Amino acid sequence: MSEETVNNNPNKKRVRKKRKNFLANAKKYAKKGQMGRGTRMSEELYQYFVGILEVMKQGSEDNEERASLVNNVLERTKGEELNIVGNQLGCRVVEILLPYSSAEDLERFIEILSPELRRLCSDNFSSHVIETMLRVSCGRATEHLQMNETEEEPKKKKKKTESKYSEEHIKNCYEFTLKICKYALNNLEDFVWDSYANHILRSALKCLSGITLLPGEKPKVNLFRETVQTDKGIPPHQTEMQYKNVPDEFKDLVREFASRLSAWPQFKDLPYQNLTSALLQVLLYSIKNVDKSLTKELLKKLLNESFAPEDWVTSGADDEKQEEKVDDKEEVKTNGVTTGSLPPVFENQSAVRLLEAALFVAKKKMYTQIYARCFINRLGQLSTVPMLNFTVQRLIDNCQIKEELEPMFDELSSKFDAILASGNTGVLVALAKACLRIKAKQIQFINSLESVLIAKEEHQRYFAVLCLRLLPADRVQLDNLEKEYFINVHGSVILQCILEYQRPAKAVTSLLELTPEELLVIFTDAKGCHVADAFCKSQCVGVKSRDKLVWKLKGFYQKLALSQYGSRAFEQIYGAASNEQRIKIMLEISDKSSLLNGSQYGRLLANKLGVDTFKLSQKKWEQAHLKPDNKCL
């Protein structure tokens, strides 16, 4: 669930799965005379839903138009609700429309589907509608509890959100939420092992604890093509979650879920199966917002019984016998992962993902115990394994104190070459960010990275380029850097972190020693342009260094402004320039403003900076765009 989608190895070609076109498949079924999978639907109604899907796919930004469409379609479902939600196409349409439904329509579905919960929760289609009804009902039941910050007042007072629904509807939604969650709790033994009902258990836990998005999870994009505003998902290297306010009665149910599940005799085996591991991950994220002591008990139970039980270590005598039998093969390998010296948790991918969730929710003492029992003296080995390097990243991401980061760094610093060779460069990103966050081992990180990338002293001036490439100097054509080359996304992030370190001199000097043409290649790249952000915004990069960068690019601002990503870098460099430098830049780009206006990105930049005004009257432009504090209006 916290699995990353970034391909760390640039040499390995990523094969994308061809995305299934649901609408095209629905039309294909209709041509064959099959009205979708699941319950049978009349041909007329099936074709109607196909047409509705086509309309929704085109998008609708007008709220009134959308409300009218939702009301009309849900009105058409009257009398056939059970039949429609059991059909593949009907289920999909209803699932999309329910979040926008009126109070009357939602309550109608609640009333009709409630008596059939046992059958519907285990159905491969209608279970999705039950999940959606639960999420929508919980959202409406708790909407009035959420707080909004008012920016007008200096203290930013928080006010409760006013609900647009009647008190009666809110009460009905509240009761339905409790009914579904209690029903799931009462049928816990059956639902845990059911592929579809298990997802309802997860949704119930998320709703009861106020979770909107799990770490690494992206919001679902509705076919109405709504733009994602606030919920953009939680990036992999972020360690904070936002929870909504929920009533105490909801929190009590989460406690009951945790207590009942942890009391199972087979609890220790649950982390080792995909279905149950995913449920436990959601449970950990949920209980974190509800009960700290119960979170600690759960983590302790998982650590002692599942992740690294005391009896997993073989005795010394057994080790000697094994050495005699195996000779050269010191360790046993299972599924490509060395398990002879690793705790059982690392033998199974499902358990590994649960371990990552445990690291996310653990407090300092519990975090230390997990680190000591599972990771210490094994980080180098884990970092080079494709499946396990993500767990090392999560371990480092959640490290908050200097005393724990230092031994982690000391263990990994001698393994940088092996990590680079394996392509698991995300570990280096996590380490670079941790050094920045905790303000420790920054110089040592730069030196360790430099020792792996640079073998000869004459190559030191190319440190920034080699960092961007994440390749040693002998594998890079250093005399051909004026032509476009591949920039590793992790290398770009690492260089940005180094520029924000307390002593970024090596990276700054390396960038400033590059020719303007070589800098242009970096700043016009999708990943390289962010280096300009860090260079211009870092508090540890001196003003003189920024001035040198501004003057160094003189004569190349026109090319920079014409590029999609170069225009981003241009804005950052322009923002860091002094008034005198800004005027020089404006003189350069206004000289050939026709070229600027001929490019999509150049035109946007020209309008933003007021190039036309500058050409007509430099004095008026200075009055409008320059300030004593050197900030652009």
C-alpha positions in Angstrom: 0.0 0.0 0.0 3.0 2.2 0.6 4.7 0.9 -2.5 6.5 3.3 -4.7 5.9 3.5 -8.4 9.3 5.1 -9.3 11.6 3.0 -11.4 15.0 3.4 -9.6 17.0 1.8 -12.4 17.3 4.1 -15.4 18.7 1.3 -17.6 15.7 -0.9 -17.0 12.9 -0.2 -19.4 9.6 0.1 -17.5 6.7 -1.9 -19.1 3.4 -0.2 -18.7 0.3 -2.2 -18.5 -2.3 -1.3 -21.2 -5.1 0.4 -19.4 -8.5 -1.2 -20.0 -11.1 1.0 -21.5 -14.2 0.4 -19.5 -16.5 2.2 -21.9 -15.2 0.4 -25.0 -15.7 -3.0 -23.2 -19.2 -2.0 -22.2 -20.0 -1.3 -25.9 -18.4 -4.6 -26.9 -20.6 -6.5 -24.5 -23.7 -4.8 -25.9 -22.8 -5.7 -29.5 -22.6 -9.4 -28.4 -26.0 -9.2 -26.8 -24.6 -9.5 -23.3 -25.7 -6.7 -21.0 -22.5 -6.6 -19.0 -21.4 -9.0 -16.3 -23.4 -9.6 -13.1 -27.2 -9.3 -12.9 -29.0 -9.0 -16.1 -30.2 -5.5 -17.2 -32.7 -4.6 -20.0 -31.0 -3.6 -23.3 -32.7 -0.2 -23.2 -31.4 0.6 -19.7 -27.9 -0.7 -20.6 -27.6 1.5 -23.7 -28.9 4.4 -21.6 -26.1 3.9 -19.1 -23.5 3.6 -21.9 -24.7 6.9 -23.2 -24.5 8.5 -19.7 -20.9 7.2 -19.3 -20.0 8.9 -22.6 -21.5 12.2 -21.4 -19.6 12.0 -18.1 -16.3 11.2 -19.9 -16.6 14.5 -21.8 -16.7 16.3 -18.5 -19.0 18.9 -16.9 -17.7 21.9 -15.0 -21.1 23.5 -14.5 -22.5 22.5 -11.1 -26.1 23.0 -12.2 -25.6 20.9 -15.3 -23.9 18.2 -13.2 -26.7 18.2 -10.6 -29.4 17.9 -13.3 -27.6 14.9 -14.9 -27.1 13.1 -11.5 -30.8 13.6 -10.6 -32.1 12.4 -13.9 -29.9 9.3 -14.0 -30.7 8.3 -10.3 -34.4 9.0 -11.0 -34.2 6.4 -13.8 -32.9 3.8 -11.3 -36.1 3.8 -9.2 -37.6 0.4 -8.8 -34.5 -1.4 -10.2 -31.8 -0.4 -7.7 -30.8 -3.9 -6.6 -30.7 -5.1 -10.2 -28.6 -2.1 -11.3 -26.0 -2.2 -8.5 -25.4 -5.9 -9.2 -24.5 -5.2 -12.8 -21.0 -4.2 -13.8 -22.0 -1.2 -15.8 -24.8 -0.1 -13.5 -22.6 -0.4 -10.5 -20.0 1.8 -12.1 -22.4 4.5 -13.0 -24.1 4.6 -9.6 -20.7 4.6 -7.8 -19.6 7.7 -9.8 -22.9 9.5 -9.2 -23.6 8.8 -5.5 -21.1 11.5 -4.1 -23.2 14.1 -6.0 -26.6 12.7 -5.2 -29.4 14.6 -3.4 -30.4 13.7 0.2 -33.5 11.9 -1.1 -31.7 9.7 -3.6 -29.0 8.6 -1.1 -31.6 7.8 1.5 -33.5 5.8 -1.1 -30.5 3.6 -1.9 -29.8 3.2 1.9 -33.3 2.1 2.5 -33.4 -0.4 -0.4 -29.9 -1.9 0.0 -29.7 -2.1 3.8 -31.9 -5.3 4.1 -29.6 -7.1 1.6 -26.2 -6.2 3.2 -24.9 -9.8 3.7 -25.3 -10.7 0.0 -24.2 -7.3 -1.3 -21.0 -7.0 0.8 -19.6 -10.1 -0.8 -20.7 -9.4 -4.3 -17.9 -8.3 -6.7 -19.9 -5.4 -8.1 -22.5 -4.2 -5.5 -19.8 -4.2 -2.8 -18.3 -1.2 -4.5 -21.6 0.7 -4.2 -21.8 -0.2 -0.5 -18.3 1.2 0.0 -19.2 4.4 -1.8 -22.5 4.8 0.2 -20.4 4.4 3.4 -17.9 7.0 2.4 -20.6 9.5 1.2 -22.7 9.0 4.3 -19.7 9.3 6.7 -18.6 12.5 4.9 -22.0 14.1 5.2 -22.4 13.0 8.8 -19.1 14.5 9.9 -19.0 17.5 7.6 -20.3 19.9 10.3 -17.5 18.8 12.6 -14.7 19.9 10.4 -12.9 23.2 11.1 -12.1 26.0 8.6 -9.4 28.6 9.2 -10.3 32.2 8.7 -7.4 34.1 7.3 -8.9 37.6 7.9 -8.1 37.6 11.6 -4.5 37.5 12.7 -4.9 34.5 15.0 -6.6 32.5 12.3 -9.7 31.4 14.3 -11.1 28.1 13.3 -14.8 27.9 12.5 -17.0 24.8 12.1 -18.1 24.1 8.5 -21.8 24.8 7.9 -23.5 21.8 6.4 -25.7 22.2 3.3 -27.8 19.2 4.4 -30.7 19.1 6.8 -30.3 17.8 10.4 -32.5 14.8 9.6 -30.4 13.8 6.6 -27.2 14.2 8.7 -28.7 12.0 11.4 -29.7 9.3 8.8 -26.2 9.3 7.3 -24.7 9.0 10.8 -27.0 6.1 11.7 -26.2 4.3 8.4 -22.5 4.8 8.9 -22.7 3.2 12.4 -25.0 0.4 11.0 -22.5 -0.6 8.3 -19.5 -0.4 10.6 -21.1 -2.4 13.4 -22.4 -4.9 10.8 -18.8 -5.3 9.5 -17.5 -5.7 13.1 -20.1 -8.3 13.9 -19.1 -10.3 10.8 -15.4 -9.7 11.2 -14.5 -13.4 11.1 -16.2 -13.8 7.7 -15.3 -10.4 6.1 -11.6 -10.6 6.8 -11.1 -13.5 4.4 -13.6 -12.3 1.7 -11.9 -10.5 -1.2 -14.7 -7.9 -1.5 -16.0 -7.6 2.1 -12.4 -7.0 3.2 -12.4 -3.7 1.3 -15.6 -2.7 3.2 -13.7 -3.4 6.5 -10.9 -1.1 5.3 -13.3 1.6 4.2 -15.1 1.3 7.6 -11.9 1.8 9.5 -10.9 4.8 7.3 -14.3 6.5 7.8 -14.4 5.8 11.6 -10.9 7.3 12.2 -11.2 10.2 9.8 -8.6 9.1 7.2 -9.0 10.7 3.8 -5.9 9.4 2.0 -3.3 6.8 3.1 0.5 7.3 2.6 1.3 7.0 -1.0 -2.3 6.8 -2.0 -3.6 9.1 -4.7 -7.2 10.5 -4.8 -9.5 8.7 -7.3 -10.3 10.8 -10.3 -14.0 11.0 -11.0 -15.2 10.7 -14.6 -16.7 14.2 -14.2 -13.0 15.3 -14.4 -13.0 17.4 -11.3 -9.6 19.0 -10.7 -7.8 17.8 -7.6 -7.6 20.8 -5.3 -6.6 20.0 -1.7 -6.2 16.2 -1.7 -3.2 15.6 -3.9 -2.1 12.5 -2.1 0.7 11.9 0.4 4.2 11.7 -1.3 6.3 8.7 -0.4 8.8 10.6 1.7 6.3 12.5 3.7 5.6 11.3 7.3 2.5 13.2 8.3 -1.2 12.3 7.7 -4.2 14.6 8.0 -7.2 13.2 9.8 -10.8 14.6 9.8 -12.7 15.3 13.1 -14.9 12.3 14.0 -17.3 11.7 16.9 -16.1 9.7 19.9 -18.6 6.9 19.1 -16.6 6.3 15.8 -13.3 6.1 17.7 -14.8 3.6 20.2 -15.6 1.3 17.2 -12.0 1.6 15.9 -10.8 0.5 19.4 -13.2 -2.5 19.3 -12.0 -3.5 15.8 -8.3 -3.4 17.0 -9.1 -5.3 20.2 -11.1 -8.1 18.5 -8.6 -8.5 15.6 -5.5 -8.6 17.9 -7.2 -11.3 20.1 -7.4 -13.8 17.3 -5.1 -16.8 17.8 -4.0 -16.6 14.1 -3.1 -12.9 14.5 0.6 -13.5 14.1 0.0 -15.1 10.6 -2.2 -12.2 9.3 0.8 -10.0 8.1 1.9 -12.8 5.7 -1.1 -12.7 3.4 -2.0 -9.9 1.0 -5.6 -9.5 2.0 -5.1 -9.4 5.8 -1.8 -7.5 5.6 -3.6 -4.6 3.8 -6.3 -4.6 6.4 -3.8 -4.4 9.2 -2.0 -1.5 7.5 -5.3 0.4 7.5 -5.9 -0.6 11.1 -2.5 0.8 12.1 -3.1 4.1 10.3 -6.6 4.3 11.9 -5.7 3.5 15.5 -2.9 6.1 15.4 -5.5 8.8 15.4 -7.6 7.1 18.1 -5.5 5.6 20.9 -1.8 5.9 21.4 -1.5 3.2 24.0 -3.4 0.7 21.8 -1.2 1.6 18.9 1.8 0.7 21.0 0.3 -2.6 22.1 -0.5 -3.5 18.5 3.0 -2.7 17.3 4.6 -4.6 20.2 2.4 -7.7 19.4 3.3 -7.5 15.7 7.1 -7.1 16.5 7.2 -9.9 19.1 5.0 -12.4 17.3 5.3 -11.7 13.6 8.1 -9.4 12.5 11.0 -10.7 14.6 9.9 -13.3 17.1 12.5 -14.3 19.7 12.7 -17.9 18.4 13.6 -17.0 14.8 17.4 -16.8 15.6 19.0 -20.2 15.2 21.3 -21.4 18.0 25.0 -21.4 17.7 25.3 -25.1 17.4 22.8 -25.2 14.6 24.8 -22.5 12.8 28.0 -24.6 13.0 26.2 -27.6 11.6 24.8 -25.6 8.8 28.2 -24.2 8.0 29.6 -27.6 7.7 26.8 -28.8 5.4 26.6 -25.8 3.2 30.3 -24.8 2.9 30.3 -21.9 0.5 26.6 -21.2 0.7 26.6 -19.3 3.9 22.9 -18.1 3.6 19.7 -19.6 2.3 17.9 -17.7 -0.4 14.1 -17.6 -0.9 12.5 -15.8 -3.9 15.7 -14.0 -4.6 15.9 -12.5 -1.0 18.6 -13.6 1.4 16.9 -14.9 4.5 19.6 -16.6 6.5 20.5 -13.5 8.5 17.2 -11.6 8.1 14.1 -11.7 10.4 11.0 -13.5 9.0 9.3 -10.2 8.1 11.7 -9.7 5.2 10.8 -13.0 3.5 7.3 -11.9 2.5 6.3 -8.8 0.6 2.9 -8.4 2.3 4.7 -8.4 5.7 7.2 -5.9 4.5 4.5 -3.4 3.6 2.9 -3.8 7.0 6.4 -3.2 8.6 6.5 0.1 6.6 3.1 1.1 8.0 4.4 0.2 11.5 7.4 2.5 11.1 5.0 5.3 10.0 2.8 5.2 13.1 5.5 4.2 15.7 6.5 6.7 18.3 10.2 7.2 19.3 10.6 4.3 21.7 8.7 1.8 19.6 10.6 3.0 16.5 13.9 2.4 18.2 12.8 -1.2 19.1 11.7 -2.0 15.5 15.1 -0.6 14.3 17.1 -2.6 16.8 15.2 -5.9 16.2 14.8 -5.8 12.4 17.3 -3.4 10.8 20.5 -2.8 12.7 23.6 -4.2 11.0 21.4 -5.3 8.0 20.8 -1.9 6.2 23.5 -2.4 3.6 22.1 -5.8 2.7 18.5 -4.6 2.6 19.3 -1.5 0.5 20.5 -3.6 -2.4 17.4 -5.9 -2.6 14.7 -4.6 -5.0 11.8 -5.4 -2.7 13.4 -4.4 0.5 15.1 -1.1 -0.3 11.7 0.7 0.0 11.5 -0.4 3.7 14.9 1.1 4.3 13.7 4.3 2.8 10.6 4.4 5.1 12.9 3.6 8.1 15.1 6.6 7.3 12.1 8.9 6.5 10.6 8.3 9.9 13.9 8.8 11.8 13.5 12.0 13.9 16.6 12.1 16.1 20.3 12.5 15.4 21.4 9.7 17.7 19.6 7.1 15.5 20.4 8.7 12.1 24.2 8.6 12.8 24.5 4.8 13.1 22.2 4.4 10.1 24.5 6.7 8.1 27.7 5.0 9.3 26.3 1.6 8.2 25.2 2.8 4.8 28.0 5.2 3.9 30.4 2.3 2.9 27.6 0.8 0.8 27.0 3.8 -1.6 28.7 2.0 -4.5 26.6 -1.1 -4.0 23.4 0.9 -3.8 24.2 2.8 -7.0 25.1 -0.5 -8.8 21.8 -2.0 -7.7 19.8 1.0 -9.0 18.1 1.5 -5.6 18.9 5.2 -5.5 15.8 6.0 -3.5 17.7 5.0 -0.4 20.2 7.8 -1.1 17.3 10.3 -1.6 15.9 9.3 1.8 19.3 9.6 3.4 19.9 13.0 1.8 16.6 14.3 3.0 17.1 12.9 6.5 20.5 14.7 6.8 18.8 17.9 5.7 15.8 17.4 8.1 17.9 16.5 11.2 20.9 18.7 10.3 23.4 15.9 10.8 26.1 14.1 8.8 25.7 16.6 5.9 29.4 17.0 5.0 29.9 13.3 5.4 27.1 12.5 3.0 28.6 14.9 0.4 32.1 13.3 0.9 30.7 9.7 0.7 28.8 10.5 -2.5 31.8 12.3 -4.0 34.1 9.3 -3.3 31.8 7.0 -5.2 31.2 9.4 -8.2 34.6 10.9 -8.5 37.8 8.9 -8.8 40.2 11.7 -10.0 40.8 15.2 -8.7 40.3 16.8 -12.1 36.7 15.5 -12.2 35.7 17.4 -9.0 34.4 20.3 -11.0 31.8 18.0 -12.5 30.4 16.9 -9.1 27.0 18.5 -9.8 26.6 16.8 -13.2 27.7 13.4 -11.8 25.2 13.9 -9.0 22.4 14.6 -11.5 23.4 11.6 -13.5 24.1 9.4 -10.4 26.9 7.7 -12.4 30.7 7.6 -11.7 32.9 9.8 -13.8 34.3 7.0 -15.9 30.8 6.2 -17.3 30.0 9.8 -18.3 31.2 11.7 -21.4 32.4 14.8 -19.6 33.6 16.5 -22.8 30.1 16.4 -24.3 27.9 18.0 -21.6 26.6 20.7 -24.0 24.3 18.2 -25.6 21.1 16.9 -23.9 21.6 13.9 -21.6 19.6 11.8 -19.1 19.1 13.3 -15.7 18.1 10.9 -12.9 15.1 12.2 -10.9 16.7 10.9 -7.7 20.0 12.6 -8.6 18.1 15.9 -9.1 16.5 15.6 -5.6 19.8 14.8 -4.0 21.5 17.8 -5.5 18.6 20.0 -4.4 19.1 18.7 -0.8 22.8 19.3 -0.9 22.2 22.9 -2.0 20.1 23.4 1.1 22.8 21.9 3.4 24.6 24.2 5.8 27.8 24.0 3.7 26.9 23.5 0.0 30.1 24.9 -1.3 31.1 21.8 -3.4 27.8 21.8 -5.3 27.6 25.6 -5.7 31.2 25.8 -7.0 30.6 22.9 -9.4 27.5 24.5 -10.9 29.3 27.9 -11.3 32.3 26.2 -13.0 30.0 24.9 -15.8 29.8 26.8 -19.0 26.5 28.7 -19.8 25.7 26.1 -22.5 26.1 23.2 -19.9 23.9 25.1 -17.4 21.3 25.6 -20.1 21.1 21.8 -20.7 20.4 21.3 -16.9 17.9 24.2 -16.5 15.8 23.2 -19.6 15.3 19.7 -18.4 12.1 18.6 -16.6 14.1 17.3 -13.6 17.1 19.6 -13.8 15.1 22.9 -13.7 14.3 22.3 -10.1 18.0 22.7 -9.3 17.5 26.4 -10.1 14.8 26.6 -7.5 17.1 25.2 -4.8 20.0 27.3 -5.8 18.0 30.6 -5.7 15.9 29.8 -2.6 18.4 28.1 -0.3 19.4 30.2 2.7 22.9 28.7 2.7 23.8 29.7 -0.9 25.4 33.1 -0.7 24.2 36.3 -2.5 27.5 36.5 -4.4 27.0 32.9 -5.7 23.6 33.9 -7.0 25.0 37.0 -8.6 27.6 34.9 -10.4 24.9 32.6 -11.7 22.8 35.5 -13.0 25.8 37.1 -14.8 27.0 33.7 -16.1 23.7 33.1 -18.0 23.9 36.6 -19.7 23.1 36.1 -23.4 21.2 32.9 -22.8 18.1 34.1 -21.1 16.2 34.2 -24.5 16.8 30.5 -25.0 15.9 29.8 -21.4 12.6 31.6 -21.6 11.5 29.8 -24.8 11.7 26.4 -23.2 8.9 24.8 -21.2 11.1 23.9 -18.2 13.7 26.6 -18.8 11.0 29.3 -18.3 10.5 27.8 -14.8 14.2 28.2 -14.1 14.2 31.6 -15.6 11.5 32.8 -13.2 13.5 31.6 -10.2 16.8 33.2 -11.4 15.0 36.4 -12.2 13.4 36.4 -8.7 16.8 36.2 -7.1 18.4 38.9 -9.3 19.0 42.5 -8.1 17.2 45.5 -9.7 20.2 46.2 -11.9 20.4 42.6 -13.0 16.7 42.5 -13.8 17.0 45.5 -16.1 19.9 43.8 -17.9 17.8 40.6 -18.3 14.8 42.6 -19.6 17.0 44.4 -22.1 18.2 41.1 -23.4 14.8 39.4 -23.8 13.0 42.5 -25.1 15.5 42.9 -27.9 13.9 39.9 -29.6 10.4 39.9 -28.1 8.9 38.6 -31.4 10.7 35.2 -30.7 9.4 35.3 -27.2 5.8 35.9 -28.2 6.1 33.1 -30.8 6.6 30.5 -28.1 3.7 29.4 -25.8 5.9 29.5 -22.7 7.8 32.6 -23.8 4.5 34.5 -24.3 3.3 33.7 -20.8 6.6 34.8 -19.4 6.6 38.0 -21.5 3.1 38.9 -20.2 4.0 38.2 -16.6 7.2 40.4 -16.7 5.6 43.1 -18.8 8.0 43.0 -21.8 5.7 45.2 -23.9 5.6 47.9 -21.2 9.4 47.7 -20.9 9.8 48.3 -24.7 7.5 51.3 -24.6 8.8 53.0 -21.5 11.6 51.6 -19.3 10.8 54.2 -16.6 7.2 53.2 -16.3 8.2 49.5 -16.2 10.6 50.2 -13.3 8.0 52.0 -11.3 5.5 49.1 -11.8 7.8 46.1 -11.5 10.8 47.1 -9.3 10.7 47.5 -5.6 13.3 48.6 -3.0 13.4 45.1 -1.6 14.3 43.7 -5.1 11.1 41.6 -5.4 9.1 41.4 -8.6 5.5 42.5 -8.3 
